[in-house]
Amino acid sequence: MDLFSPKHLLIVLVVVLIVFGTKKLRTIGSDLGQAVRGFKDSMKEGEREAEVPPQPIESRQLTGQDKDKVAEKAPASTEKTSV
């Protein structure tokens, strides 16, 4: 007895139609199609980005303001205290 015989697939299709209804199946199908299209588009975009060599980052001198900002973000010195 074959698990995926046409009779079994037809019965499964009828049960799915009864449970979900045709309107719900149409929306699921269109949502699935949009998801697949989005996935393909992002794959193509990733391939295009991989083909373009990365641009070198220019180094620059830190100004006085930049040094102050970096100092503010740096964590304060941690003191060890014994209990």
PDB file of N, CA, C and O in Angstrom:
ATOM      1  N   MET A   1       0.845  -1.170   0.000  1.00  0.00           N
ATOM      2  CA  MET A   1       0.000   0.000   0.000  1.00  0.00           C
ATOM      3  C   MET A   1       0.898   1.244   0.000  1.00  0.00           C
ATOM      4  O   MET A   1       1.751   1.402   0.874  1.00  0.00           O
ATOM      5  N   ASP A   2       0.703   2.108  -0.970  1.00  0.00           N
ATOM      6  CA  ASP A   2       1.529   3.293  -1.140  1.00  0.00           C
ATOM      7  C   ASP A   2       0.989   4.437  -0.288  1.00  0.00           C
ATOM      8  O   ASP A   2      -0.210   4.715  -0.302  1.00  0.00           O
ATOM      9  N   LEU A   3       1.869   5.093   0.446  1.00  0.00           N
ATOM     10  CA  LEU A   3       1.464   6.171   1.341  1.00  0.00           C
ATOM     11  C   LEU A   3       0.975   7.396   0.565  1.00  0.00           C
ATOM     12  O   LEU A   3       0.026   8.056   0.988  1.00  0.00           O
ATOM     13  N   PHE A   4       1.610   7.701  -0.555  1.00  0.00           N
ATOM     14  CA  PHE A   4       1.249   8.884  -1.336  1.00  0.00           C
ATOM     15  C   PHE A   4       0.524   8.507  -2.619  1.00  0.00           C
ATOM     16  O   PHE A   4       0.842   9.038  -3.683  1.00  0.00           O
ATOM     17  N   SER A   5      -0.423   7.619  -2.541  1.00  0.00           N
ATOM     18  CA  SER A   5      -1.202   7.251  -3.718  1.00  0.00           C
ATOM     19  C   SER A   5      -2.183   8.383  -4.023  1.00  0.00           C
ATOM     20  O   SER A   5      -2.488   9.175  -3.131  1.00  0.00           O
ATOM     21  N   PRO A   6      -2.677   8.479  -5.234  1.00  0.00           N
ATOM     22  CA  PRO A   6      -3.616   9.553  -5.594  1.00  0.00           C
ATOM     23  C   PRO A   6      -4.863   9.586  -4.702  1.00  0.00           C
ATOM     24  O   PRO A   6      -5.388  10.663  -4.419  1.00  0.00           O
ATOM     25  N   LYS A   7      -5.334   8.431  -4.264  1.00  0.00           N
ATOM     26  CA  LYS A   7      -6.507   8.408  -3.380  1.00  0.00           C
ATOM     27  C   LYS A   7      -6.199   9.111  -2.053  1.00  0.00           C
ATOM     28  O   LYS A   7      -6.991   9.919  -1.568  1.00  0.00           O
ATOM     29  N   HIS A   8      -5.049   8.793  -1.482  1.00  0.00           N
ATOM     30  CA  HIS A   8      -4.683   9.397  -0.208  1.00  0.00           C
ATOM     31  C   HIS A   8      -4.482  10.906  -0.343  1.00  0.00           C
ATOM     32  O   HIS A   8      -4.920  11.673   0.515  1.00  0.00           O
ATOM     33  N   LEU A   9      -3.828  11.325  -1.408  1.00  0.00           N
ATOM     34  CA  LEU A   9      -3.602  12.752  -1.621  1.00  0.00           C
ATOM     35  C   LEU A   9      -4.923  13.494  -1.825  1.00  0.00           C
ATOM     36  O   LEU A   9      -5.071  14.621  -1.352  1.00  0.00           O
ATOM     37  N   LEU A  10      -5.873  12.889  -2.511  1.00  0.00           N
ATOM     38  CA  LEU A  10      -7.180  13.494  -2.722  1.00  0.00           C
ATOM     39  C   LEU A  10      -7.932  13.641  -1.397  1.00  0.00           C
ATOM     40  O   LEU A  10      -8.561  14.669  -1.146  1.00  0.00           O
ATOM     41  N   ILE A  11      -7.865  12.625  -0.564  1.00  0.00           N
ATOM     42  CA  ILE A  11      -8.520  12.682   0.748  1.00  0.00           C
ATOM     43  C   ILE A  11      -7.898  13.788   1.605  1.00  0.00           C
ATOM     44  O   ILE A  11      -8.613  14.549   2.256  1.00  0.00           O
ATOM     45  N   VAL A  12      -6.576  13.874   1.603  1.00  0.00           N
ATOM     46  CA  VAL A  12      -5.895  14.922   2.371  1.00  0.00           C
ATOM     47  C   VAL A  12      -6.298  16.303   1.852  1.00  0.00           C
ATOM     48  O   VAL A  12      -6.533  17.213   2.648  1.00  0.00           O
ATOM     49  N   LEU A  13      -6.382  16.472   0.544  1.00  0.00           N
ATOM     50  CA  LEU A  13      -6.772  17.745  -0.055  1.00  0.00           C
ATOM     51  C   LEU A  13      -8.190  18.131   0.368  1.00  0.00           C
ATOM     52  O   LEU A  13      -8.438  19.291   0.698  1.00  0.00           O
ATOM     53  N   VAL A  14      -9.112  17.187   0.364  1.00  0.00           N
ATOM     54  CA  VAL A  14     -10.494  17.456   0.763  1.00  0.00           C
ATOM     55  C   VAL A  14     -10.544  17.864   2.240  1.00  0.00           C
ATOM     56  O   VAL A  14     -11.241  18.812   2.602  1.00  0.00           O
ATOM     57  N   VAL A  15      -9.809  17.151   3.080  1.00  0.00           N
ATOM     58  CA  VAL A  15      -9.803  17.482   4.511  1.00  0.00           C
ATOM     59  C   VAL A  15      -9.222  18.878   4.726  1.00  0.00           C
ATOM     60  O   VAL A  15      -9.755  19.642   5.530  1.00  0.00           O
ATOM     61  N   VAL A  16      -8.159  19.222   4.037  1.00  0.00           N
ATOM     62  CA  VAL A  16      -7.550  20.553   4.166  1.00  0.00           C
ATOM     63  C   VAL A  16      -8.536  21.623   3.703  1.00  0.00           C
ATOM     64  O   VAL A  16      -8.653  22.666   4.347  1.00  0.00           O
ATOM     65  N   LEU A  17      -9.247  21.387   2.600  1.00  0.00           N
ATOM     66  CA  LEU A  17     -10.241  22.352   2.121  1.00  0.00           C
ATOM     67  C   LEU A  17     -11.358  22.548   3.135  1.00  0.00           C
ATOM     68  O   LEU A  17     -11.826  23.669   3.337  1.00  0.00           O
ATOM     69  N   ILE A  18     -11.783  21.476   3.766  1.00  0.00           N
ATOM     70  CA  ILE A  18     -12.849  21.581   4.761  1.00  0.00           C
ATOM     71  C   ILE A  18     -12.364  22.338   5.990  1.00  0.00           C
ATOM     72  O   ILE A  18     -13.079  23.193   6.512  1.00  0.00           O
ATOM     73  N   VAL A  19     -11.167  22.035   6.451  1.00  0.00           N
ATOM     74  CA  VAL A  19     -10.658  22.656   7.674  1.00  0.00           C
ATOM     75  C   VAL A  19     -10.354  24.139   7.458  1.00  0.00           C
ATOM     76  O   VAL A  19     -10.770  24.972   8.263  1.00  0.00           O
ATOM     77  N   PHE A  20      -9.644  24.478   6.400  1.00  0.00           N
ATOM     78  CA  PHE A  20      -9.206  25.855   6.210  1.00  0.00           C
ATOM     79  C   PHE A  20     -10.147  26.689   5.356  1.00  0.00           C
ATOM     80  O   PHE A  20     -10.259  27.895   5.577  1.00  0.00           O
ATOM     81  N   GLY A  21     -10.813  26.095   4.406  1.00  0.00           N
ATOM     82  CA  GLY A  21     -11.657  26.861   3.493  1.00  0.00           C
ATOM     83  C   GLY A  21     -10.843  27.416   2.350  1.00  0.00           C
ATOM     84  O   GLY A  21      -9.625  27.559   2.455  1.00  0.00           O
ATOM     85  N   THR A  22     -11.517  27.731   1.251  1.00  0.00           N
ATOM     86  CA  THR A  22     -10.808  28.168   0.043  1.00  0.00           C
ATOM     87  C   THR A  22     -10.207  29.564   0.205  1.00  0.00           C
ATOM     88  O   THR A  22      -9.120  29.831  -0.308  1.00  0.00           O
ATOM     89  N   LYS A  23     -10.909  30.461   0.919  1.00  0.00           N
ATOM     90  CA  LYS A  23     -10.395  31.825   1.073  1.00  0.00           C
ATOM     91  C   LYS A  23      -9.089  31.828   1.855  1.00  0.00           C
ATOM     92  O   LYS A  23      -8.136  32.508   1.476  1.00  0.00           O
ATOM     93  N   LYS A  24      -9.044  31.072   2.940  1.00  0.00           N
ATOM     94  CA  LYS A  24      -7.835  31.007   3.765  1.00  0.00           C
ATOM     95  C   LYS A  24      -6.684  30.384   2.973  1.00  0.00           C
ATOM     96  O   LYS A  24      -5.543  30.833   3.082  1.00  0.00           O
ATOM     97  N   LEU A  25      -6.978  29.351   2.177  1.00  0.00           N
ATOM     98  CA  LEU A  25      -5.919  28.718   1.379  1.00  0.00           C
ATOM     99  C   LEU A  25      -5.363  29.680   0.331  1.00  0.00           C
ATOM    100  O   LEU A  25      -4.164  29.667   0.051  1.00  0.00           O
ATOM    101  N   ARG A  26      -6.241  30.528  -0.257  1.00  0.00           N
ATOM    102  CA  ARG A  26      -5.751  31.509  -1.231  1.00  0.00           C
ATOM    103  C   ARG A  26      -4.817  32.511  -0.574  1.00  0.00           C
ATOM    104  O   ARG A  26      -3.782  32.857  -1.144  1.00  0.00           O
ATOM    105  N   THR A  27      -5.165  32.980   0.614  1.00  0.00           N
ATOM    106  CA  THR A  27      -4.298  33.956   1.285  1.00  0.00           C
ATOM    107  C   THR A  27      -2.993  33.317   1.718  1.00  0.00           C
ATOM    108  O   THR A  27      -1.937  33.947   1.653  1.00  0.00           O
ATOM    109  N   ILE A  28      -3.059  32.067   2.161  1.00  0.00           N
ATOM    110  CA  ILE A  28      -1.823  31.365   2.532  1.00  0.00           C
ATOM    111  C   ILE A  28      -0.931  31.207   1.302  1.00  0.00           C
ATOM    112  O   ILE A  28       0.282  31.397   1.381  1.00  0.00           O
ATOM    113  N   GLY A  29      -1.535  30.858   0.166  1.00  0.00           N
ATOM    114  CA  GLY A  29      -0.767  30.688  -1.071  1.00  0.00           C
ATOM    115  C   GLY A  29      -0.118  31.982  -1.528  1.00  0.00           C
ATOM    116  O   GLY A  29       1.043  31.985  -1.936  1.00  0.00           O
ATOM    117  N   SER A  30      -0.861  33.089  -1.464  1.00  0.00           N
ATOM    118  CA  SER A  30      -0.277  34.362  -1.903  1.00  0.00           C
ATOM    119  C   SER A  30       0.807  34.824  -0.936  1.00  0.00           C
ATOM    120  O   SER A  30       1.828  35.359  -1.368  1.00  0.00           O
ATOM    121  N   ASP A  31       0.601  34.627   0.365  1.00  0.00           N
ATOM    122  CA  ASP A  31       1.635  34.987   1.336  1.00  0.00           C
ATOM    123  C   ASP A  31       2.897  34.161   1.135  1.00  0.00           C
ATOM    124  O   ASP A  31       4.010  34.678   1.232  1.00  0.00           O
ATOM    125  N   LEU A  32       2.719  32.889   0.859  1.00  0.00           N
ATOM    126  CA  LEU A  32       3.869  32.015   0.611  1.00  0.00           C
ATOM    127  C   LEU A  32       4.610  32.445  -0.655  1.00  0.00           C
ATOM    128  O   LEU A  32       5.841  32.437  -0.689  1.00  0.00           O
ATOM    129  N   GLY A  33       3.866  32.819  -1.691  1.00  0.00           N
ATOM    130  CA  GLY A  33       4.489  33.294  -2.927  1.00  0.00           C
ATOM    131  C   GLY A  33       5.291  34.573  -2.711  1.00  0.00           C
ATOM    132  O   GLY A  33       6.391  34.717  -3.243  1.00  0.00           O
ATOM    133  N   GLN A  34       4.740  35.500  -1.930  1.00  0.00           N
ATOM    134  CA  GLN A  34       5.466  36.741  -1.635  1.00  0.00           C
ATOM    135  C   GLN A  34       6.724  36.460  -0.825  1.00  0.00           C
ATOM    136  O   GLN A  34       7.756  37.098  -1.034  1.00  0.00           O
ATOM    137  N   ALA A  35       6.642  35.521   0.087  1.00  0.00           N
ATOM    138  CA  ALA A  35       7.819  35.179   0.891  1.00  0.00           C
ATOM    139  C   ALA A  35       8.921  34.587   0.016  1.00  0.00           C
ATOM    140  O   ALA A  35      10.096  34.911   0.187  1.00  0.00           O
ATOM    141  N   VAL A  36       8.542  33.726  -0.916  1.00  0.00           N
ATOM    142  CA  VAL A  36       9.535  33.116  -1.809  1.00  0.00           C
ATOM    143  C   VAL A  36      10.157  34.181  -2.702  1.00  0.00           C
ATOM    144  O   VAL A  36      11.368  34.175  -2.922  1.00  0.00           O
ATOM    145  N   ARG A  37       9.329  35.107  -3.226  1.00  0.00           N
ATOM    146  CA  ARG A  37       9.867  36.185  -4.061  1.00  0.00           C
ATOM    147  C   ARG A  37      10.825  37.069  -3.270  1.00  0.00           C
ATOM    148  O   ARG A  37      11.884  37.445  -3.773  1.00  0.00           O
ATOM    149  N   GLY A  38      10.463  37.395  -2.053  1.00  0.00           N
ATOM    150  CA  GLY A  38      11.342  38.208  -1.207  1.00  0.00           C
ATOM    151  C   GLY A  38      12.659  37.507  -0.934  1.00  0.00           C
ATOM    152  O   GLY A  38      13.718  38.136  -0.938  1.00  0.00           O
ATOM    153  N   PHE A  39      12.592  36.199  -0.695  1.00  0.00           N
ATOM    154  CA  PHE A  39      13.810  35.422  -0.455  1.00  0.00           C
ATOM    155  C   PHE A  39      14.709  35.429  -1.686  1.00  0.00           C
ATOM    156  O   PHE A  39      15.921  35.615  -1.571  1.00  0.00           O
ATOM    157  N   LYS A  40      14.121  35.227  -2.864  1.00  0.00           N
ATOM    158  CA  LYS A  40      14.915  35.238  -4.104  1.00  0.00           C
ATOM    159  C   LYS A  40      15.551  36.609  -4.336  1.00  0.00           C
ATOM    160  O   LYS A  40      16.715  36.701  -4.724  1.00  0.00           O
ATOM    161  N   ASP A  41      14.777  37.676  -4.094  1.00  0.00           N
ATOM    162  CA  ASP A  41      15.319  39.027  -4.276  1.00  0.00           C
ATOM    163  C   ASP A  41      16.491  39.289  -3.341  1.00  0.00           C
ATOM    164  O   ASP A  41      17.497  39.871  -3.747  1.00  0.00           O
ATOM    165  N   SER A  42      16.361  38.861  -2.089  1.00  0.00           N
ATOM    166  CA  SER A  42      17.455  39.086  -1.143  1.00  0.00           C
ATOM    167  C   SER A  42      18.677  38.247  -1.504  1.00  0.00           C
ATOM    168  O   SER A  42      19.806  38.683  -1.282  1.00  0.00           O
ATOM    169  N   MET A  43      18.473  37.059  -2.055  1.00  0.00           N
ATOM    170  CA  MET A  43      19.606  36.241  -2.502  1.00  0.00           C
ATOM    171  C   MET A  43      20.326  36.922  -3.661  1.00  0.00           C
ATOM    172  O   MET A  43      21.557  36.945  -3.697  1.00  0.00           O
ATOM    173  N   LYS A  44      19.567  37.478  -4.613  1.00  0.00           N
ATOM    174  CA  LYS A  44      20.183  38.177  -5.747  1.00  0.00           C
ATOM    175  C   LYS A  44      20.943  39.412  -5.257  1.00  0.00           C
ATOM    176  O   LYS A  44      22.035  39.704  -5.744  1.00  0.00           O
ATOM    177  N   GLU A  45      20.365  40.134  -4.296  1.00  0.00           N
ATOM    178  CA  GLU A  45      21.023  41.325  -3.757  1.00  0.00           C
ATOM    179  C   GLU A  45      22.314  40.943  -3.042  1.00  0.00           C
ATOM    180  O   GLU A  45      23.316  41.649  -3.153  1.00  0.00           O
ATOM    181  N   GLY A  46      22.298  39.847  -2.319  1.00  0.00           N
ATOM    182  CA  GLY A  46      23.506  39.378  -1.638  1.00  0.00           C
ATOM    183  C   GLY A  46      24.593  38.992  -2.622  1.00  0.00           C
ATOM    184  O   GLY A  46      25.773  39.243  -2.377  1.00  0.00           O
ATOM    185  N   GLU A  47      24.201  38.379  -3.744  1.00  0.00           N
ATOM    186  CA  GLU A  47      25.185  38.018  -4.762  1.00  0.00           C
ATOM    187  C   GLU A  47      25.799  39.267  -5.381  1.00  0.00           C
ATOM    188  O   GLU A  47      27.000  39.306  -5.648  1.00  0.00           O
ATOM    189  N   ARG A  48      24.961  40.305  -5.613  1.00  0.00           N
ATOM    190  CA  ARG A  48      25.475  41.549  -6.188  1.00  0.00           C
ATOM    191  C   ARG A  48      26.449  42.222  -5.226  1.00  0.00           C
ATOM    192  O   ARG A  48      27.474  42.755  -5.650  1.00  0.00           O
ATOM    193  N   GLU A  49      26.131  42.199  -3.931  1.00  0.00           N
ATOM    194  CA  GLU A  49      27.023  42.811  -2.945  1.00  0.00           C
ATOM    195  C   GLU A  49      28.330  42.039  -2.839  1.00  0.00           C
ATOM    196  O   GLU A  49      29.376  42.634  -2.578  1.00  0.00           O
ATOM    197  N   ALA A  50      28.288  40.735  -3.034  1.00  0.00           N
ATOM    198  CA  ALA A  50      29.497  39.922  -2.949  1.00  0.00           C
ATOM    199  C   ALA A  50      30.413  40.187  -4.141  1.00  0.00           C
ATOM    200  O   ALA A  50      31.632  40.055  -4.026  1.00  0.00           O
ATOM    201  N   GLU A  51      29.840  40.558  -5.276  1.00  0.00           N
ATOM    202  CA  GLU A  51      30.650  40.824  -6.465  1.00  0.00           C
ATOM    203  C   GLU A  51      31.399  42.150  -6.356  1.00  0.00           C
ATOM    204  O   GLU A  51      32.481  42.287  -6.928  1.00  0.00           O
ATOM    205  N   VAL A  52      30.852  43.128  -5.636  1.00  0.00           N
ATOM    206  CA  VAL A  52      31.469  44.447  -5.513  1.00  0.00           C
ATOM    207  C   VAL A  52      32.527  44.384  -4.411  1.00  0.00           C
ATOM    208  O   VAL A  52      32.220  43.995  -3.285  1.00  0.00           O
ATOM    209  N   PRO A  53      33.787  44.769  -4.727  1.00  0.00           N
ATOM    210  CA  PRO A  53      34.821  44.740  -3.683  1.00  0.00           C
ATOM    211  C   PRO A  53      34.538  45.807  -2.629  1.00  0.00           C
ATOM    212  O   PRO A  53      34.035  46.881  -2.958  1.00  0.00           O
ATOM    213  N   PRO A  54      34.849  45.530  -1.393  1.00  0.00           N
ATOM    214  CA  PRO A  54      34.584  46.516  -0.331  1.00  0.00           C
ATOM    215  C   PRO A  54      35.454  47.751  -0.496  1.00  0.00           C
ATOM    216  O   PRO A  54      36.604  47.656  -0.923  1.00  0.00           O
ATOM    217  N   GLN A  55      34.904  48.907  -0.157  1.00  0.00           N
ATOM    218  CA  GLN A  55      35.627  50.161  -0.256  1.00  0.00           C
ATOM    219  C   GLN A  55      36.537  50.312   0.958  1.00  0.00           C
ATOM    220  O   GLN A  55      36.126  49.996   2.075  1.00  0.00           O
ATOM    221  N   PRO A  56      37.764  50.789   0.762  1.00  0.00           N
ATOM    222  CA  PRO A  56      38.653  50.984   1.916  1.00  0.00           C
ATOM    223  C   PRO A  56      38.140  52.124   2.789  1.00  0.00           C
ATOM    224  O   PRO A  56      37.621  53.123   2.291  1.00  0.00           O
ATOM    225  N   ILE A  57      38.293  51.958   4.082  1.00  0.00           N
ATOM    226  CA  ILE A  57      37.865  52.979   5.028  1.00  0.00           C
ATOM    227  C   ILE A  57      39.022  53.945   5.225  1.00  0.00           C
ATOM    228  O   ILE A  57      40.151  53.537   5.494  1.00  0.00           O
ATOM    229  N   GLU A  58      38.725  55.219   5.087  1.00  0.00           N
ATOM    230  CA  GLU A  58      39.767  56.234   5.255  1.00  0.00           C
ATOM    231  C   GLU A  58      39.993  56.468   6.746  1.00  0.00           C
ATOM    232  O   GLU A  58      39.048  56.614   7.521  1.00  0.00           O
ATOM    233  N   SER A  59      41.251  56.497   7.119  1.00  0.00           N
ATOM    234  CA  SER A  59      41.553  56.796   8.521  1.00  0.00           C
ATOM    235  C   SER A  59      41.631  58.306   8.676  1.00  0.00           C
ATOM    236  O   SER A  59      41.995  59.024   7.744  1.00  0.00           O
ATOM    237  N   ARG A  60      41.287  58.773   9.861  1.00  0.00           N
ATOM    238  CA  ARG A  60      41.343  60.213  10.105  1.00  0.00           C
ATOM    239  C   ARG A  60      41.831  60.452  11.515  1.00  0.00           C
ATOM    240  O   ARG A  60      41.755  59.574  12.374  1.00  0.00           O
ATOM    241  N   GLN A  61      42.330  61.642  11.739  1.00  0.00           N
ATOM    242  CA  GLN A  61      42.813  62.032  13.057  1.00  0.00           C
ATOM    243  C   GLN A  61      41.618  62.364  13.942  1.00  0.00           C
ATOM    244  O   GLN A  61      40.641  62.955  13.482  1.00  0.00           O
ATOM    245  N   LEU A  62      41.703  61.982  15.219  1.00  0.00           N
ATOM    246  CA  LEU A  62      40.663  62.350  16.158  1.00  0.00           C
ATOM    247  C   LEU A  62      40.851  63.791  16.581  1.00  0.00           C
ATOM    248  O   LEU A  62      41.960  64.211  16.911  1.00  0.00           O
ATOM    249  N   THR A  63      39.766  64.548  16.572  1.00  0.00           N
ATOM    250  CA  THR A  63      39.821  65.929  17.041  1.00  0.00           C
ATOM    251  C   THR A  63      39.596  65.936  18.541  1.00  0.00           C
ATOM    252  O   THR A  63      39.339  64.890  19.135  1.00  0.00           O
ATOM    253  N   GLY A  64      39.689  67.093  19.151  1.00  0.00           N
ATOM    254  CA  GLY A  64      39.482  67.211  20.589  1.00  0.00           C
ATOM    255  C   GLY A  64      38.095  66.764  21.000  1.00  0.00           C
ATOM    256  O   GLY A  64      37.933  66.096  22.021  1.00  0.00           O
ATOM    257  N   GLN A  65      37.071  67.134  20.200  1.00  0.00           N
ATOM    258  CA  GLN A  65      35.703  66.732  20.512  1.00  0.00           C
ATOM    259  C   GLN A  65      35.553  65.221  20.420  1.00  0.00           C
ATOM    260  O   GLN A  65      34.898  64.607  21.263  1.00  0.00           O
ATOM    261  N   ASP A  66      36.160  64.617  19.396  1.00  0.00           N
ATOM    262  CA  ASP A  66      36.057  63.171  19.230  1.00  0.00           C
ATOM    263  C   ASP A  66      36.701  62.438  20.404  1.00  0.00           C
ATOM    264  O   ASP A  66      36.185  61.423  20.873  1.00  0.00           O
ATOM    265  N   LYS A  67      37.833  62.964  20.872  1.00  0.00           N
ATOM    266  CA  LYS A  67      38.503  62.332  22.011  1.00  0.00           C
ATOM    267  C   LYS A  67      37.632  62.395  23.254  1.00  0.00           C
ATOM    268  O   LYS A  67      37.587  61.446  24.037  1.00  0.00           O
ATOM    269  N   ASP A  68      36.923  63.540  23.440  1.00  0.00           N
ATOM    270  CA  ASP A  68      36.030  63.679  24.585  1.00  0.00           C
ATOM    271  C   ASP A  68      34.884  62.674  24.507  1.00  0.00           C
ATOM    272  O   ASP A  68      34.491  62.099  25.522  1.00  0.00           O
ATOM    273  N   LYS A  69      34.348  62.463  23.307  1.00  0.00           N
ATOM    274  CA  LYS A  69      33.247  61.510  23.125  1.00  0.00           C
ATOM    275  C   LYS A  69      33.712  60.095  23.445  1.00  0.00           C
ATOM    276  O   LYS A  69      33.003  59.331  24.100  1.00  0.00           O
ATOM    277  N   VAL A  70      34.903  59.755  22.979  1.00  0.00           N
ATOM    278  CA  VAL A  70      35.439  58.418  23.235  1.00  0.00           C
ATOM    279  C   VAL A  70      35.658  58.232  24.724  1.00  0.00           C
ATOM    280  O   VAL A  70      35.389  57.160  25.267  1.00  0.00           O
ATOM    281  N   ALA A  71      36.152  59.283  25.393  1.00  0.00           N
ATOM    282  CA  ALA A  71      36.401  59.199  26.836  1.00  0.00           C
ATOM    283  C   ALA A  71      35.097  59.020  27.603  1.00  0.00           C
ATOM    284  O   ALA A  71      35.066  58.306  28.606  1.00  0.00           O
ATOM    285  N   GLU A  72      34.014  59.661  27.145  1.00  0.00           N
ATOM    286  CA  GLU A  72      32.721  59.523  27.807  1.00  0.00           C
ATOM    287  C   GLU A  72      32.178  58.103  27.686  1.00  0.00           C
ATOM    288  O   GLU A  72      31.556  57.595  28.618  1.00  0.00           O
ATOM    289  N   LYS A  73      32.411  57.461  26.545  1.00  0.00           N
ATOM    290  CA  LYS A  73      31.890  56.117  26.301  1.00  0.00           C
ATOM    291  C   LYS A  73      32.716  55.046  27.005  1.00  0.00           C
ATOM    292  O   LYS A  73      32.230  53.939  27.236  1.00  0.00           O
ATOM    293  N   ALA A  74      33.950  55.370  27.344  1.00  0.00           N
ATOM    294  CA  ALA A  74      34.820  54.390  27.993  1.00  0.00           C
ATOM    295  C   ALA A  74      34.297  54.090  29.387  1.00  0.00           C
ATOM    296  O   ALA A  74      33.846  55.001  30.081  1.00  0.00           O
ATOM    297  N   PRO A  75      34.347  52.839  29.811  1.00  0.00           N
ATOM    298  CA  PRO A  75      33.861  52.513  31.159  1.00  0.00           C
ATOM    299  C   PRO A  75      34.770  53.118  32.220  1.00  0.00           C
ATOM    300  O   PRO A  75      35.974  53.277  32.020  1.00  0.00           O
ATOM    301  N   ALA A  76      34.169  53.447  33.338  1.00  0.00           N
ATOM    302  CA  ALA A  76      34.930  54.014  34.447  1.00  0.00           C
ATOM    303  C   ALA A  76      35.834  52.941  35.013  1.00  0.00           C
ATOM    304  O   ALA A  76      35.576  51.748  34.857  1.00  0.00           O
ATOM    305  N   SER A  77      36.898  53.373  35.671  1.00  0.00           N
ATOM    306  CA  SER A  77      37.823  52.389  36.220  1.00  0.00           C
ATOM    307  C   SER A  77      37.092  51.548  37.262  1.00  0.00           C
ATOM    308  O   SER A  77      36.339  52.071  38.084  1.00  0.00           O
ATOM    309  N   THR A  78      37.320  50.266  37.217  1.00  0.00           N
ATOM    310  CA  THR A  78      36.643  49.364  38.154  1.00  0.00           C
ATOM    311  C   THR A  78      37.559  49.104  39.327  1.00  0.00           C
ATOM    312  O   THR A  78      38.708  48.697  39.162  1.00  0.00           O
ATOM    313  N   GLU A  79      37.044  49.341  40.489  1.00  0.00           N
ATOM    314  CA  GLU A  79      37.819  49.089  41.701  1.00  0.00           C
ATOM    315  C   GLU A  79      37.346  47.789  42.319  1.00  0.00           C
ATOM    316  O   GLU A  79      36.149  47.518  42.408  1.00  0.00           O
ATOM    317  N   LYS A  80      38.313  46.992  42.741  1.00  0.00           N
ATOM    318  CA  LYS A  80      37.948  45.730  43.363  1.00  0.00           C
ATOM    319  C   LYS A  80      37.760  45.962  44.853  1.00  0.00           C
ATOM    320  O   LYS A  80      38.623  46.523  45.528  1.00  0.00           O
ATOM    321  N   THR A  81      36.636  45.527  45.339  1.00  0.00           N
ATOM    322  CA  THR A  81      36.388  45.648  46.766  1.00  0.00           C
ATOM    323  C   THR A  81      36.207  44.267  47.362  1.00  0.00           C
ATOM    324  O   THR A  81      35.581  43.393  46.762  1.00  0.00           O
ATOM    325  N   SER A  82      36.749  44.085  48.519  1.00  0.00           N
ATOM    326  CA  SER A  82      36.604  42.786  49.156  1.00  0.00           C
ATOM    327  C   SER A  82      35.452  42.865  50.150  1.00  0.00           C
ATOM    328  O   SER A  82      35.203  43.905  50.760  1.00  0.00           O
ATOM    329  N   VAL A  83      34.778  41.775  50.293  1.00  0.00           N
ATOM    330  CA  VAL A  83      33.621  41.731  51.167  1.00  0.00           C
ATOM    331  C   VAL A  83      33.944  41.021  52.443  1.00  0.00           C
ATOM    332  O   VAL A  83      33.082  40.887  53.310  1.00  0.00           O
TER     333      VAL A  83
END
